[in-house]
Amino acid sequence: MVIDGDTDSLEHIQSYLKNEEFEVAIATNSRQALEQLKDENEETFDLIMIHTKMPGSKKTGLFSMKPAEKKQPSGVEQFLEEPFTKQQLVNFVKKTLKELD
């Protein structure tokens, strides 16, 4: 799942990831994301990425979260700083998902 208030960015990210054979759910705000999480089993989502600003910084990017059921005690969430390329996004997702295995 990708959560981003900027619909253009959201559509680009969704397109990039779908082209790499990922299933991508999208939400433009936290309310939509929570509704999808409520409607689906949380285990449906392997990864949740939220567009955000780093606290105490002007840097923005995608912050990855692992659904609670899949979160490993030693797991560290990742941050992909903007701007990023299509390939950086794909590599970020693959790397983060690999850490779940």
C-alpha positions in Angstrom: 0.0 0.0 0.0 1.2 3.5 -0.8 -0.2 6.5 0.9 0.4 10.0 -0.6 -1.7 13.1 -0.7 -0.3 14.1 -4.1 -2.4 12.1 -6.6 0.1 12.6 -9.5 3.0 11.1 -7.4 0.7 8.4 -6.2 -0.2 7.4 -9.8 3.4 7.4 -10.9 4.5 5.2 -8.0 1.6 2.8 -8.6 2.5 2.6 -12.3 6.2 2.0 -11.7 5.5 -0.8 -9.2 2.7 -2.4 -11.3 5.1 -2.5 -14.2 7.4 -4.6 -12.0 4.6 -7.0 -11.2 3.8 -5.7 -7.7 0.2 -5.4 -6.6 -0.3 -1.9 -5.3 -3.2 -0.5 -3.2 -3.2 3.3 -2.9 -4.7 5.8 -0.6 -4.6 9.6 -0.7 -4.9 10.0 3.1 -4.8 8.1 6.4 -8.6 7.7 6.5 -8.6 5.9 3.2 -5.6 3.7 4.3 -7.3 2.8 7.5 -10.5 1.9 5.7 -8.6 -0.4 3.4 -6.8 -2.0 6.3 -10.1 -2.5 8.0 -11.7 -4.0 4.9 -8.8 -6.3 4.1 -6.9 -8.6 6.3 -3.8 -6.8 7.4 -1.8 -9.8 6.1 -2.9 -8.8 2.6 -0.3 -6.0 2.7 3.4 -7.0 2.6 4.5 -3.4 2.9 3.0 0.0 3.6 4.8 3.2 2.3 3.8 6.6 3.5 4.9 9.9 1.9 6.2 12.0 4.8 8.6 14.6 6.0 11.4 13.5 8.3 11.0 15.0 11.8 13.4 17.9 12.3 14.3 18.0 8.6 13.2 19.4 5.3 13.7 16.0 3.7 10.7 14.3 2.3 10.3 10.8 0.9 8.7 7.4 1.4 8.8 5.8 4.9 8.2 2.1 4.8 6.3 0.3 7.5 5.8 -3.4 7.9 2.3 -4.5 8.9 2.2 -5.5 12.6 1.7 -9.2 11.8 4.9 -9.3 9.7 7.1 -6.9 11.7 10.2 -8.5 13.0 11.5 -7.4 16.4 14.8 -6.4 14.9 13.3 -4.9 11.8 14.2 -1.4 10.9 11.9 0.7 8.9 13.4 2.4 5.8 13.2 5.8 4.3 13.6 6.6 0.6 14.5 10.2 0.2 13.1 12.3 -2.6 13.8 12.8 -5.4 14.1 9.2 -6.4 14.2 7.4 -9.7 11.9 4.6 -10.8 14.8 2.2 -10.4 15.6 3.5 -6.9 11.9 3.0 -5.9 11.8 -0.5 -7.3 15.1 -1.4 -5.6 13.8 0.1 -2.3 10.7 -2.0 -2.4 12.5 -5.2 -3.3 15.1 -4.7 -0.6 12.5 -3.9 2.1 10.4 -6.9 1.1 13.4 -9.2 1.1 14.1 -8.1 4.7 10.7 -9.5 5.7 11.6 -13.0 4.5 
